[in-house]
Every structure is written in C-alpha cells, then in structure tokens.
C-alpha cells in the first residue's frame, strides 16, 4: 500500500478511500456504497469520522498497528457495523482449515469468540474503537460511548423508588428497605485501538477482499457448499446426533467442514473461536513445568473469565455491605446487585419467579437442603427413594443417611455397559410408595446425558417428586426448568465459570414455601418473639445469616458472559471437540474408554494398559496438562464399570484442537517410551 510521504506510516488517502468503499459495500442498505474520505466533505457523518480516525491512526511514528487477537497473528478490521478477524501469514500448527484453505480465524468481536450479526452492535464506538476482550464487551457502557470515545452512559442512582427486588416479585421484608439500583457490570476504561494496516509483502487489499468474500454472520441460510460432504461415511460431523444442536432451520454454524478420521486438524465454527475466548481467562496464560497450561479438569471446576474476576473486585471496592437491611447507599447497592444476580439465574434457568431461586454454597448443600427441609419432614418409614447408578456421592449420601434414619427404602436405577440408564428397569421400580427420584442430568464420571425429561414425567406419573442434579449440565447445555418440570434442580457456580462457594437450588415456589427452613437466624424471619417465630417465604426463608454476597454477584457475571456467547453454541462446539478427542484417543493402543453412551457431555474417562492412572496424570502434568485421576466422588458407577479409578480429561469451550493434540501426543510418547 502506498503511504503519504508527509506522514510516516500514513496510508495514501486514495487507498484508504478504496478500502473504506470495500467495507461500506458490505454494510446494510442504509449505508452509502460510495463515499469520500476527504475530511472536509460531509456527505455522510460516519465517512468524516472514518477519515479522521484513519488519519490519526496513521500518525504513529512509523509503528505498525498490526496486533494479534489470538494465538496466531491476525488483522482486525472494523466496518461501521460488526467486526471481523482476517488471518495473515503465519498461523498455528495443525490449525483447522476452512474450505478455501485459509487458516481458520472466524469473524469475532475482539475476544468474544462469537460473531454478531451485521448491525447488531451498531458501530461499537466508532471506527477508532474496539473492545479488546469479552469482558469489555460485557461493559454495558461500552456501546453507549460516542464516536469520540466519550462515555455518555448514566448511572441510575437510588432515590428511594420502588425497590428492585419488589419490582421483580421477590419476597422481601418491606421493613428492611432496598432501593432501585441496577446491577451495573464493572465499568472499565476502554483504551482506543486503531485501524490496523499490514505493510510489506502482504497485501491488505487482498486480505480485505478475502475477508469480505467470507463475510457471513452465522444467522442466515447456509449455502450448499457449507454442507458439502456431510453425507460422507465416517464423517465426524455431529449436528445430526448432537443433543445440544440448534434448530436446523436456524443453524448456528454457517461454515462447516467435515472432519475426516485421519485428520489432525480440528474445526472451529465460522462464528466461534476458542482461541479468542481463551484470551478472556487470565489463568490460561499460566505455565506449568515451563509449558502452557491446558486445563482439562473442567468437570471438577471451571476457570473464571476476567469479567467475573473484575465484577467481584468491583463489589468489594464499591458496593461492599450487608444486604436487605440498613438505609444507606452501599447497602442499597449490594442488595440490588445480589437480587439482580438472582434474576439472572432465573432467566438462565427459565424459572417462573425469582422466588424459586435460592442461593446456597453449591450443589452439595442444595441436595442436603432438600433432604433436610423436605425429606426429613415429609417422608415416613416404608416410603421409597430412587437414585441412579450414575450419581455423584453428593446425590447418594444424603439420601442413604435419610433412609437409614427413617426406615426408607433406597433403590438404584441400573445402567448398561455403556453407562446409559435402563429405562425399562426404571419403569419397573416406580410404584405408589415412590416419593422421590433423585438423579443427575449429566454424569460427572462418564459424561452420560440422561433422558431427564422422560424420567421426570415417569416419576410424576406415580406421584413422586424429582430432584435433578444439574451440576454437570448447566455449563454444557440449555437447562429449562419449566420444560423439564423437575421439582428441584441444583447446581454449583464454580462449574459454570463462576466463583466457588456459591450455588443454586431451584424449586417450585409453592413447594419451597411448604418446606421447613434449613437453617435459622437473621434474614430468614419476619418476626421473632419468645413465644412465636414467623418465617419469610422463599427464597429468604432458606438464606439465613449473611450469605455469600460477592460470589452470588460473581455468578451473575458468569451467566452474563455465558449468555452473550450462547449456551447452545458452547454445547455444539464442545460436542465437536469431544468427537475429535474421542477419535484420536481410541487410536492409542491400550486405551479403554469408560463410559461410551450415545449421548455424552465433554467428559472422557479412560485407563491406559500398562500404566497406573497416577502415572498417566503425572506424565500429562509434566506437559502442562491438568486432568483428574481418582474415583471422582462416584465410586458406585466406576465399580459398575469394573474399575476403581480413571483418568478423566473434561473439556470446556476455551479448549482447542491444539490442546487435544498435545494431550494425545503426550499419551503416544508415554506408551511408546515404555
């Protein structure tokens, strides 16, 4: 590209005008298709701003403004609406290819990893601004900044108006006031980034044209070539079988490449880039034994995006106070942020009311709450509880203890050799004495996805209540409690990219209000005398004392992050990654996969002949790969499969095919060296 000799590094204005016209030709019809970038022309206000921005960007003292947005060098370009990432020379070894052979770096929004539809985010602060990570996109004031980068957002300070919790239908004590603060995400200063140009041998115009040719927002109807080859035998294309798949009429993935069994290249859908998402998780920059950390222990706990970390820090810096009492400003801020997090959980689960969302320490406490508050008061000798063979200890031990205490019968739903629920056997177990069925939606040890909706309906047919353990499912698939119709559902925040020490019990509101309080103390009472105690209704009746306020708010931030990417897109990508890893793992001699259900989440339990599981775990750790070894708090199901322990890599949406390759290569070296 020619440059203006009067400004070091400044592109020639004619070249800029050509590029701008290429960009504007890709925009919606209301934008001009021919513009001039001369600053003294005002034929279109955005054209003027484009010119000003480009001119200021070029005067950088000769410093090139190309920057990486992934593990490989890319160019980020901004059209008036939306953004895209253009791959340049270089790239990642074994990086997935798209049909035209260009290294895959799909359209993305500077760290989100998901491409919005054109026009869905306006101009993102003008041509001179771009968010650098997902956490900046999640800043609600970012999109309210004008073209000069001036923050025009308004903070809505409380003034004693209708309390937030009352406005959302929350049961609160009106004697303990709250105000109308919104839960504002952390406000961050967004540094300007400039329109990048590539100089030297690479042709920017050619790259731009290639990107425009690839332009696809992912929300339109795919072309025939997008699905070319899907009928091939042994293709590892997963949409037909994927339990998380989108409605086929609205495909989430617009450019699909079938993965051949012999291929070492993985596919990252055209509007999903795990390499960009990984940038939002600070801990994934860590090294272990001098190697980049590869976190394959997601079933135990997930890592936290910067947006969550920042939101918790913001609470302690600006909002820290106890909640639901006092009339001062910080109490109002804390109360509203806490109750806003409850509303986010409600939306995430599609619950009918915030009164159905109870904050607890985690899924384990949630199961114990139901066992004590409902089971201990409602069940009598001779009643029957049914659990499945797949359960985590947290969904076995409370029911076993209760059965021993009250003379209940505890029955176990069997599974087949693949780790799948035997529905016929389950049907035979149900009877009029069955009062509770408690089972997991996804097995933490095997990854098996249970037919939850069908199992719930079968239990309800005999009058039984159902508790669903969602600890392993909420991070992989859409969980709709009204569709599933379970009476209770529990999950933990730390398995949903949120903080530790926070979890949720969803319960049907009438049922929760019939249950006895789990713990007693402040915040859960309406009135106390020495003669009588009156309790709040749910959810407050189950949240005695000072709760984990900061981490509840952090959980809300995690839900914001997940929701912006889309849980369906996450599940779809993870299912692809599971298929990719499973295919390669099965080729290693001596590997035995434990749990081979037709429908699985992204969990791979296995043993390797000739090695103890600890030996395998240590070998992987030397390469920076974190996996879990042991019984995974699920001894009954592992013993059913004939083992005491396994190696368990478990995958998340920030893992990549390259991560899987390092994992597989390590196992091959371990096997061949011995």
Secondary structure in CASP SS format (residue, H / E / C, confidence):
PFRMAT SS
TARGET T0000
AUTHOR 0000-0000-0000
METHOD secondary structure of the structure
MODEL  1
X C 1.00
X C 1.00
X E 1.00
X C 1.00
X C 1.00
X C 1.00
X C 1.00
X C 1.00
X C 1.00
X C 1.00
X E 1.00
X C 1.00
X H 1.00
X H 1.00
X H 1.00
X H 1.00
X H 1.00
X H 1.00
X H 1.00
X H 1.00
X H 1.00
X H 1.00
X H 1.00
X H 1.00
X H 1.00
X C 1.00
X C 1.00
X C 1.00
X C 1.00
X C 1.00
X C 1.00
X C 1.00
X C 1.00
X C 1.00
X C 1.00
X C 1.00
X C 1.00
X C 1.00
X C 1.00
X C 1.00
X C 1.00
X C 1.00
X C 1.00
X C 1.00
X H 1.00
X H 1.00
X H 1.00
X H 1.00
X H 1.00
X H 1.00
X H 1.00
X H 1.00
X H 1.00
X H 1.00
X H 1.00
X H 1.00
X H 1.00
X H 1.00
X C 1.00
X C 1.00
X C 1.00
X C 1.00
X C 1.00
X C 1.00
X C 1.00
X C 1.00
X C 1.00
X C 1.00
X C 1.00
X C 1.00
X C 1.00
X C 1.00
X C 1.00
X E 1.00
X E 1.00
X E 1.00
X E 1.00
X E 1.00
X C 1.00
X C 1.00
X C 1.00
X C 1.00
X E 1.00
X E 1.00
X E 1.00
X E 1.00
X E 1.00
X C 1.00
X C 1.00
X C 1.00
X C 1.00
X C 1.00
X C 1.00
X C 1.00
X C 1.00
X C 1.00
X E 1.00
X C 1.00
X C 1.00
X C 1.00
X C 1.00
X C 1.00
X E 1.00
X C 1.00
X C 1.00
X C 1.00
X C 1.00
X C 1.00
X C 1.00
X C 1.00
X C 1.00
X C 1.00
X C 1.00
X E 1.00
X C 1.00
X C 1.00
X C 1.00
X C 1.00
X C 1.00
X C 1.00
X C 1.00
X C 1.00
X C 1.00
X C 1.00
X C 1.00
X C 1.00
X C 1.00
X C 1.00
X C 1.00
X C 1.00
X C 1.00
X C 1.00
X C 1.00
X H 1.00
X H 1.00
X H 1.00
X H 1.00
X C 1.00
X C 1.00
X C 1.00
X C 1.00
X H 1.00
X H 1.00
X H 1.00
X E 1.00
X C 1.00
X C 1.00
X C 1.00
X C 1.00
X C 1.00
X E 1.00
X C 1.00
X C 1.00
X C 1.00
X C 1.00
X C 1.00
X C 1.00
X C 1.00
X C 1.00
X C 1.00
X C 1.00
X C 1.00
X C 1.00
X H 1.00
X H 1.00
X H 1.00
X H 1.00
X C 1.00
X C 1.00
X C 1.00
X C 1.00
X C 1.00
X C 1.00
X C 1.00
X C 1.00
X C 1.00
X C 1.00
X C 1.00
X C 1.00
X C 1.00
X C 1.00
X C 1.00
X C 1.00
X C 1.00
X C 1.00
X C 1.00
X C 1.00
X C 1.00
X C 1.00
X C 1.00
X C 1.00
X C 1.00
X C 1.00
X C 1.00
X C 1.00
X C 1.00
X C 1.00
X C 1.00
X C 1.00
X C 1.00
X C 1.00
X C 1.00
X C 1.00
X H 1.00
X H 1.00
X H 1.00
X H 1.00
X H 1.00
X H 1.00
X H 1.00
X H 1.00
X H 1.00
X H 1.00
X H 1.00
X C 1.00
X C 1.00
X C 1.00
X C 1.00
X C 1.00
X C 1.00
X C 1.00
X C 1.00
X C 1.00
X H 1.00
X H 1.00
X H 1.00
X H 1.00
X C 1.00
X C 1.00
X C 1.00
X C 1.00
X C 1.00
X C 1.00
X C 1.00
X C 1.00
X C 1.00
X C 1.00
X C 1.00
X C 1.00
X C 1.00
X C 1.00
X C 1.00
X C 1.00
X C 1.00
X C 1.00
X C 1.00
X C 1.00
X H 1.00
X H 1.00
X H 1.00
X C 1.00
X C 1.00
X C 1.00
X C 1.00
X C 1.00
X C 1.00
X C 1.00
X C 1.00
X C 1.00
X C 1.00
X C 1.00
X C 1.00
X C 1.00
X C 1.00
X C 1.00
X C 1.00
X C 1.00
X C 1.00
X C 1.00
X C 1.00
X C 1.00
X E 1.00
X C 1.00
X H 1.00
X H 1.00
X H 1.00
X H 1.00
X H 1.00
X C 1.00
X C 1.00
X C 1.00
X H 1.00
X H 1.00
X H 1.00
X H 1.00
X C 1.00
X E 1.00
X E 1.00
X C 1.00
X C 1.00
X E 1.00
X E 1.00
X C 1.00
X E 1.00
X E 1.00
X C 1.00
X E 1.00
X C 1.00
X C 1.00
X C 1.00
X C 1.00
X C 1.00
X C 1.00
X C 1.00
X C 1.00
X H 1.00
X H 1.00
X H 1.00
X H 1.00
X H 1.00
X H 1.00
X H 1.00
X H 1.00
X H 1.00
X H 1.00
X H 1.00
X H 1.00
X H 1.00
X H 1.00
X C 1.00
X C 1.00
X C 1.00
X C 1.00
X C 1.00
X C 1.00
X C 1.00
X C 1.00
X C 1.00
X H 1.00
X H 1.00
X H 1.00
X H 1.00
X H 1.00
X H 1.00
X H 1.00
X H 1.00
X H 1.00
X H 1.00
X H 1.00
X H 1.00
X H 1.00
X H 1.00
X H 1.00
X H 1.00
X H 1.00
X H 1.00
X H 1.00
X H 1.00
X H 1.00
X C 1.00
X C 1.00
X C 1.00
X C 1.00
X H 1.00
X H 1.00
X H 1.00
X E 1.00
X E 1.00
X E 1.00
X E 1.00
X C 1.00
X C 1.00
X H 1.00
X H 1.00
X H 1.00
X H 1.00
X H 1.00
X H 1.00
X H 1.00
X H 1.00
X H 1.00
X H 1.00
X H 1.00
X H 1.00
X H 1.00
X H 1.00
X H 1.00
X H 1.00
X C 1.00
X C 1.00
X C 1.00
X C 1.00
X C 1.00
X E 1.00
X E 1.00
X E 1.00
X E 1.00
X E 1.00
X C 1.00
X C 1.00
X C 1.00
X C 1.00
X H 1.00
X H 1.00
X H 1.00
X C 1.00
X H 1.00
X H 1.00
X H 1.00
X H 1.00
X H 1.00
X H 1.00
X H 1.00
X H 1.00
X H 1.00
X H 1.00
X C 1.00
X C 1.00
X E 1.00
X E 1.00
X E 1.00
X E 1.00
X E 1.00
X C 1.00
X E 1.00
X C 1.00
X C 1.00
X C 1.00
X C 1.00
X C 1.00
X E 1.00
X C 1.00
X H 1.00
X H 1.00
X H 1.00
X H 1.00
X H 1.00
X H 1.00
X H 1.00
X C 1.00
X C 1.00
X C 1.00
X C 1.00
X E 1.00
X E 1.00
X E 1.00
X E 1.00
X E 1.00
X E 1.00
X E 1.00
X C 1.00
X E 1.00
X C 1.00
X C 1.00
X C 1.00
X C 1.00
X C 1.00
X E 1.00
X E 1.00
X C 1.00
X C 1.00
X H 1.00
X H 1.00
X H 1.00
X H 1.00
X H 1.00
X H 1.00
X H 1.00
X H 1.00
X H 1.00
X H 1.00
X C 1.00
X C 1.00
X C 1.00
X E 1.00
X E 1.00
X E 1.00
X E 1.00
X E 1.00
X C 1.00
X C 1.00
X C 1.00
X C 1.00
X C 1.00
X C 1.00
X C 1.00
X C 1.00
X C 1.00
X C 1.00
X C 1.00
X H 1.00
X H 1.00
X H 1.00
X H 1.00
X C 1.00
X C 1.00
X C 1.00
X E 1.00
X E 1.00
X E 1.00
X E 1.00
X E 1.00
X H 1.00
X H 1.00
X H 1.00
X C 1.00
X C 1.00
X C 1.00
X C 1.00
X C 1.00
X C 1.00
X C 1.00
X E 1.00
X E 1.00
X E 1.00
X E 1.00
X E 1.00
X C 1.00
X H 1.00
X H 1.00
X H 1.00
X H 1.00
X H 1.00
X H 1.00
X C 1.00
X C 1.00
X C 1.00
X C 1.00
X C 1.00
X C 1.00
X C 1.00
X C 1.00
X C 1.00
X C 1.00
X E 1.00
X E 1.00
X E 1.00
X E 1.00
X C 1.00
X C 1.00
X C 1.00
X C 1.00
X E 1.00
X E 1.00
X E 1.00
X C 1.00
X C 1.00
X C 1.00
X C 1.00
X H 1.00
X H 1.00
X H 1.00
X C 1.00
X C 1.00
X C 1.00
X C 1.00
X C 1.00
X C 1.00
X H 1.00
X H 1.00
X H 1.00
X H 1.00
X H 1.00
X H 1.00
X H 1.00
X H 1.00
X H 1.00
X H 1.00
X H 1.00
X H 1.00
X H 1.00
X H 1.00
X H 1.00
X H 1.00
X H 1.00
X C 1.00
X H 1.00
X H 1.00
X H 1.00
X H 1.00
X H 1.00
X H 1.00
X H 1.00
X H 1.00
X H 1.00
X H 1.00
X H 1.00
X H 1.00
X H 1.00
X H 1.00
X H 1.00
X H 1.00
X H 1.00
X H 1.00
X H 1.00
X C 1.00
X C 1.00
X C 1.00
X C 1.00
X C 1.00
X E 1.00
X E 1.00
X E 1.00
X E 1.00
X C 1.00
X C 1.00
X C 1.00
X C 1.00
X C 1.00
X E 1.00
X C 1.00
X C 1.00
X E 1.00
X E 1.00
X E 1.00
X E 1.00
X E 1.00
X E 1.00
X C 1.00
X C 1.00
X C 1.00
X C 1.00
X H 1.00
X H 1.00
X H 1.00
X H 1.00
X H 1.00
X H 1.00
X H 1.00
X H 1.00
X H 1.00
X H 1.00
X C 1.00
X C 1.00
X E 1.00
X E 1.00
X C 1.00
X E 1.00
X E 1.00
X E 1.00
X C 1.00
X C 1.00
X C 1.00
X C 1.00
X H 1.00
X H 1.00
X H 1.00
X H 1.00
X H 1.00
X H 1.00
X C 1.00
X C 1.00
X C 1.00
X C 1.00
X C 1.00
X E 1.00
X E 1.00
X E 1.00
X E 1.00
X E 1.00
X C 1.00
X C 1.00
X C 1.00
X C 1.00
X C 1.00
X C 1.00
X H 1.00
X H 1.00
X H 1.00
X H 1.00
X H 1.00
X H 1.00
X H 1.00
X H 1.00
X H 1.00
X H 1.00
X H 1.00
X H 1.00
X H 1.00
X H 1.00
X H 1.00
X H 1.00
X H 1.00
X C 1.00
END
